[in-house]
Amino acid sequence: MREIVTVQVGSFANFIGSHFWNFQDEMLGLAADPYGDPAFKTQSLNMDVIYRTGETHQGTTTYTPRLLSIDFQGSLGSVSSKGTLYREGSNEPSEVVTWAGHVSTHASEPQKKNLFLQSLYQEEQDAPLTNGINGEAKDSQHEIQDTDIVNCLDEGVQFWTDFSKVHYHPQSLYEVNGLWMDAKQFDNYGIGRDVFMENLRGEEICDKLRFFIEECDHIQGFQFIVDDSGGFSPLAADFLESVSDEYTNTPVLLYAVRGPSSHMSLSSRKQTVVRDLHDAVSFSRLSSFCKMIVPVGLPSLSRSKTSTFLNIKDENPYHCSAVYAAALHSTSLPFRMEPLGPTADLSDVSGAVDVNGFVQMLAGQSRQNRVAILDVAMPGPCLSGKQDKQSLLGNLHPLTPEVAEDVDDLQAVESMIVHGAIGSGGHRLSVSEVKNAIHDVYECATTRPMFCHLSAACCPLPIPLPFPSIFGNLVGQHGELLGSPILGSSSRGSLDVHSIPMAARIRSSRAIMPFLENRLANLRKFGIERGCPGTELLRSWGFGKDELEDMGETLSKMVRTVDPYSDISSDSD
């Protein structure tokens, strides 16, 4: 077994994670459904890589994500931090009395379950439920329609648990005690710099992680998803430093994510300086404790080329996180593919690679750049016909911010994943057909990477019920791109679109230069140069002159790694 432990840190990271695990849960359900899509009935994707088998005290077998989620206290909404499967412990006060003085109890009102969570509860209680699977309800007063659920979620999601259909182990959910605050207040590096070390939080978090690691036979790596836009970044950096010390030989693949709200234009120069310094410090520290870092999160997803066939509301994290989660689902598939046997061309998958091999392939070759770019085509285009094939590269657009376009890079290294690809007439392509199509794409491309690794799978991305209605009216039921729009609605959701083909790519390329140069330039301008405006701010964050110069040198090396002739990398005070 080659297990992966996933760690989600911060609010937006957990929104992404909630969608990610919904995809996995949907795949498991479709694989077990005798009437489900045959594309999901594959033995070639080993879900045990990211899931664990357990047992309750009552002897009930459980199958839950191998996950540690970290977020604000109160961020779980109506869900208990103990989960719902094990129901261990009690909220009743202890009978052991150690205090003779007056005792007062302060408790917040429990959050009410929304219609979606109520429907899940009904299913578990074998209560009547009207939807496309369980048939007709006997009592119309208690029926919950799928359309009601979709409308409820589209109109208001407050917590990431509001749309989660997954059961979690009690060790998976960690609320940072004492942080009863809004995400808008927890918005810079300084405010979170001591959170990990205070009140034994670091020990508690590491103990939870250790629980999952100790039951692994042979862990292949960590997948960290970190909301790096505010105070969770220093918490994650301190946690990653502890992980790198304790699990030295286990690679960390880090997605540094942020929602569009973190890119909002600021009203004062002081706020701009704070944000720019946060971005530089956050990236420098996080990148120091991982084998590869992939920045994810556009200032406006709705106005990006990625949303050509999507209808996104930037202000809604429930929308944006769904797109990023779909891309992360795609990039994680090669890590759980079974190695090919003698019937390679007949297999459901191709291109299996583990986390270490993936990182070495992208960051260990050529220029050894550890900062990668994530691209996605959602839905993936048709892969039959010369013009259709060429549209694949044209439809792959970056989810990484501040990336240069149309960069010729002869030393670029790429890993591409294509799954659920559709050919002419809407039929699904076999893995061998996908491999041939991608080969033709690169043969005809005007510029090619130095190396491209291809992973392919027959199964598309399943669209679970709580997925937001973000597809445009040119997207068909199975993700095929239609020649004319469907009349009646500009947005389509899980009741209209059941699955989609996907293409995603992670690449090491010179196109990342603007991202790196901006962080280096801002750190120098606002934090290192003589008389700069951020000196006192950085000192309040706990950084002295030597540490800042070390960060500057770290960022400068990253720039030189990508472009040895860059002017900014050689600038000095």
N, C-alpha and C positions, 0 to 999 in steps of 0.2 A: 504493500500500500504506500502511496506517495501523497500524503495528506497536505492540505493547505489550510492554514488558520487565517480567517478574515477578521480584520479589526476596523471598526468604523468609529471615527472620532469627530464629534461635533454635529450640529443640527442638520446642515445640508448634506453631510456625508451619510447620515442616517436616513434622510429622504431618499437618496440614491440607493442605499442598501435595502430599504424596504421594497422598492421596485425590483431590485436585483433578486432578492429572495422570493418574491412573488413569481418571477419567471421560472425559478428552479422548482418551486412548488407546483406550478402549472405543468411543467415538463414531467414531473413525477406522476401527477394525476392523469395526464394524457397517455403516458406509457402503461398505466394500469387499467385504463378504460378500454374494454373490449371493442367499443364502437369508436374509439378515438382515431386520430390521424395516424396511419401506419408509419409516417416519417419519424414519429416520436418513440416508436417501439424498437429501440436500438439497444444492443448490449455493448456498443462501442464507446459510449460515454459513461464513465464510472462516477456516479454521483457520490459515492463514498469518499471521494477526494475532498469534497467540501461539506459533507454531512457526517454526522456521527450517530451510531446506534446506542441507545441507552435503555434504562428500565426504571420505572417508578417503584416506590416502596410497595405498591400493590401488585407488582409483577407485570405491569403493562409495558410492552415494548414501545420505545419512542424513537423517532428519527428526526433529528433537529440539526440546524446549521452549526457548523464548527465556527462559531462567531463570538466576538466580544464587541459589544456596542457601548459607547461612552457618550453621555449627553447630559444636559442640564437636569437638575432635580425637578420633577414635574413634567418632563418632556414626553413621558409615556402615555399621557392622556388617561384614557379609561383602562389601560392595561397595567397589571401589577408587575413590578420588577421581579417578582418570583415566577412570572410566566403563568400559564394556565394548565400545564400538564401535570406538574408535580404537586402544586398546592401545599408546599411545605411551610411550616411555621404558622404563627397566628398573630393577629393584631391585638389580641387581648393582653392586658398588662400582666407582668410576671407576678406570681404569688410571693416571691421572695422580696421582703421589704428591707431596704437598706437606708431609707431616708424617713425621718420622723416628722419633717416639716410639711408645710402646705404644698400640695401638688395640684397643678392645673394642666389641662390637656388642650392643646391647640391643634385642630385638625381641619384641613381644607375639605370643601365639599367634593365628593368624587365626581369625576367627569362622566357625563352620560354617554353611553355607546351610541354611535350613529347607526343609520340603517344597515350599512354594510356589516358592521361588527355584530349587530343584532341578528342579522341573517346567518352569520357564521355560528353564533350561539345556538340558534334554532336548529341548524343542521346537526350540531354535536349532540343536541338533546333529542334528535329524531323528531322534531316538531314539524308540523306541516309547513311546507315552503314551496312557493310557486316560482320555478325558474325553468330554464331549458333542460335541466337534467333530472330533477326530482319529480316532475309531473305536476299534477294539479293539487292545490291545497284543499283540504276538506272544510276549513273554516276561513271564510273570506275576511273575517275581522283580523286575522293574524297573518295573512299572506303578505309577503314582501316581493314585489316585482323587481326583476333585474333593471328595468328602466328607472324605477324609483331609486335604486342603489346608484346607478350611473349619474343620475341628476343630483343626488345628494352629494356625491363626491365632487362633481364638477362645480357645485355651488359653494362648497366650503370644506376644505381640509385644513385643520389646525395643527395636528400632530402627525408625525410619520407613522404612528401606529394606527391612525384612522383608516388607512387603506392597506394595512398589512394582513395577509391571510395565512401567515406562518406561525407555528408554535415555536417558542424559544425556550432553551434550557435556562433555569434560574441563574446559572453562572454567566450567561450571555449578556445580561442587561445590567449596566452599571450607571446609576445616576450620581453625578458629582454632588455630594451633600453640601449644603450651605450656599449653593449657587442659585438661589431663587431670583433670577434676573432675566430680563428680556435679552434676546440675542443682539439687539441694537446697542445695548449698554456694554456688552462683552465684545467690543469691536476692535481691540488693538492688542499688540504683543504684551505691553506692560501690564494690562489688567489680568492676564492669565499666567504671568511668569512664575508665580509661587504655588499655583493650584495643585500641581502634581505632588509637591513635597509636603504640603500642609495636611495636618489631621490624618496622617497615615494613609492618605489616598493612594500614593504610589505603591505602597505595599499591598493594598487591597486590589488594585488593578492588576498588578503583577501576579498575585495569587490566582485571580480569575483566569488570566492567560495561561498560567502554569497548569491549571486543571485540564485545559484542552490539549496542551502540548504533551503532557505526560501519558495521555492515552493514545497518542499517535505511535504507529509502528515505525514509520520513517518519514518524517515531515519534509516536504520538498521546498516549502517556503511560506512567507507571510504575504498576504495581500492587504495592505493598509489603504484605507480611503479616509482622507483627512480633510476636514473643512478648515482651510488655512487662512480664512479671511479675517479672523479675530482671535479671541483669547484662547481658543482650543489649540492653536498652533504651538505655543510654548508647552502646553500640556503634552501634546503629541510628540514634540521634539524630546522632552525629558523621558517620555515613555520609550521612544525609539532608542534613545541612548542606553537605557537599561536593557532593552531587548538585544541591542548589538553587543553589549558586554556579556550577557548571559548565554546568548545563542549565536556565537561568533560565526559559525559556518552555515547558518541558515539565511538564505538571501531574502531581502525585503524588496518587494515591488510596491512602490508608493504612488497613489493617485492623489495629487493635491488639488482638491475641488473647491469651487466656490460658485454661489448662485449669482444671478444678475444684480440682485440688490446690493452686493458688495462692490459693484462697479459704478454706483450712482455718482453723478457729478457733485462735487463738494463746493460749499459756498464761500469758504475762506482759504487763504494760503496756509494757515496753520493746520487746518484739517487735511489739506493736500500733502503737506510735509509728513504728518503723522501716518497717513495711509502709505505713502511711498516708502517711508522708512520701515513700516511694518512689512510691506511686501518684500523688501530686500532682505531684512533680518530673518523673516519667516522662511523664505526660500533657501537662504544660505544654511540655516540650521537644519531644516528638514532634510535637505539633500545630503548632508554630512553623514546621515545615519541609515542610508539605504543604498542598494546596488543600482537602482534606477528610479527616477522620479518622472512622472508624467503630469504636467499641469493640465487641468481640465476646467473649463468654465468661461464662456464667452460673455462680453459685456451685454450683448443683445442677441440671444439665440433666435428670436423671432425674425430679426432682420438679416440673419446670416444665410449663406447659401445652403447650409445644412437643412434649413426649414423650407426648402423648395416645395416639398410635398406635405409639409406639416403646418399646423395652425396653433402656434404657441403663444401663451400669455406670459411674457417675461416676469411679471410681478408675482406669478404663481409658482412657488417651488415644487408643487405637486406636478406641474407640467414639465418644467425644465429638467428636473431630476429623472424623469422617465426616459428622456432621450439619452442622458449620460449613462444611466443604468443599462440601457439596451446596448450601448457601445461596450461597457465593461463586461456584460454577459458574453458578448461575442469574443472579446480578447481573452476571456478566461477559458473558453472551450478547449483549446489545445492542451491545457494543463490536465484535463481529465479524459482525454482521448486514450483509448487502449492502443498500444503499439500494433502496427499492421502485421498480419500473418501472411501466409502464402497466397491468399486470395485478395491481394491488395486492391485490384481494380473493382472488386465486387463489394468492398467494404463500405460501411456507412460513413466512415471518417478517413481522413488522411492528414498527415503533418503533425502528429503528436509531438509535444515538447514539454519538458518540465520547466519550472520557474528558473532554475539555475541555468539551464541550457538556453532559455529565452533571453535572459539578461546577458549571458556571455555572447550570444549571437549579435545582440544590438549594441551592447556597451563594451564588449571585450575585443571587438575587431576594429580594424582601421584606426580611426582617431580616438577610440575609447571615450566617446561622449556618453555621459550618464543621464542626460536630459532628453526625453523623447517627446514626440508629437503624436497625438491621437487624432485619426481621421475616421469619418464614418459616412456611409451611404445608407440612408434610412428613408424608405425601403431601398434595398439593392436593386439595380436595374436589370432588365432582361439580358441574358448572356447568350443569345443566339443571333446570328447575323453579324456581319463585320461592323456595321454602324453601332449596333447595340453593344457589342463587346468593347468598342472604344469608349463608349459612354461610361463605363465603369470607373476608369481613372478620372474622368471629368466630373463624376458624381461624388467622389470621395472628397469631403471637405473637413477642415480642421475643427476640432472641439477645443484645441489648445489656443489660448489667446496670444496676441502679439506675435503672430507668425508671418514671415515673409512669403509672398506668393510668387509662383513661377521662378523658383530658384533652381538653377542647374547645379547639381552636386554629384560629381562622379564618385564620391566616397560614401554616398548615402547607403544605409542598410535598412531594410524593411522586413516586417513580418505582417502578412496579410491573412485575414480569416474571412472566408466566404461560406455562408451556410443558408440552406433553404433556397438556393438559386433557382430561378424560373427561366425556362426557355420559351420559344415561340409556341403559341397556343395555350400558354399557362401551365404546361407540365413541368414538374420538378426535374432538374438535371441530376444525373448521377455524379458521384465524386470524380470519376474519370473524365466526364464531360466538362466539369468545372475546371479541372486541371488543364485540359486541352484549351479551353476558352481563355484562361488567364495566361497561358503560354503564348497564345496568339496576340493577346493584348500587349504584352511586353515586346514581342517581336516587332510589332508595328509602331511602338511608342517612339517619339522623337528623342526623348531622354529616358534613360534607364538607371536604376540604382545599381551600385556595385554588386549588391546581393539582395535577393528577395526570397524569403521563406514563405511558402503557402500552406495554410491549413484549410481544409474543406470538410464540411459535414452536410448530410442530407437534411437534417432537421432545421426548420425555420425558427424564427423567434416567435414563441407563443404569446398571444395577447390575452392576459387574464382579465377577469371581470373588473377589478378595481383599477385597471389602466385608464388614464385620462383620455378624453375625446380630443385627440390632437392630430388625427390624420385628416388631410385635405380631401376634397371630393374627387380627386383623381386616383385615389388608392382603393383597389378592389378588395374583395373578401379575403383573399389570400396574399395580399400585398402587391398584386400585379398593378402596374401603372397603366391606367386607362387612357384611351384616345380622346374621350370627351368626358366632361365632369358629370357626376351624379347629381341630379336636381333634388332640391328640397332641403339640403343642409350643407353648410360650409365646413363643418367639423364632423368627423366620424370616429366612433370609439369601439370598444370591445364587442358590442352587440352587432357591429357592422363588419369589422375587420378581425378575423380570427387568428391570423398569423401573417408574418411578413418575412421576405428574404432580407438578409443583412450582409453588408460588407464592412469590415473595419480594418484599420491598419495602424500599427505603431511603427514609427520610423525615427531613425537617428539621422538628422539632416541639418545642413547649414541654415535652413529656414527658421531655426529656433533662435538665431542670433539677436533679433530685436528684443525678444523676451529677456535674454541674458544681459544684453547691453543696457537696457533700461534699468534693471536692478542694480547693476554695478555703478552706473552713472548717478543714480539717485542716492546710493549709499555714500558715494564720495562727496556729492554736492551738498547733501543735507546732514551727513554724519561724521565725515572724516576731515574734509578740508578746513583750514584755519578760519575761524570766525563763522562757521556754518551754523544754521539756525536750529539744528536738531541735537546739539551736544547735550544740553541739559535733559532733554526728553529721553535720550538713549541712556544717560546716566541713571535716570529714574527707573528705567527698565532693567538696570543691573549690568549694563555694558560699559566697560572702560575703554580707553584709547587702544590698548593692545588687542583686546578682543575684536574691536571694530576693524583694526588693520588686518587681523587674521581673516575676518569675514571678507574684507575687500580682496585680499589675496586669493581666497577660495573662489570668489566669483570671477576674478581676473583669470585664474587658471582654467575655469570652465569656458570662458570666452576664447582663450588661446587654444584650447583643445579643439574647439569647433573651427576657429579661424586664426591660425598662428600670425597672420598679418594684420589683425584688427588694430586700429589706432587706439581704441579705448582701453584695450587690455594692457597697453604699455604706458598709459598716462601715469604720472606720479604727482605727489603733492608739490 
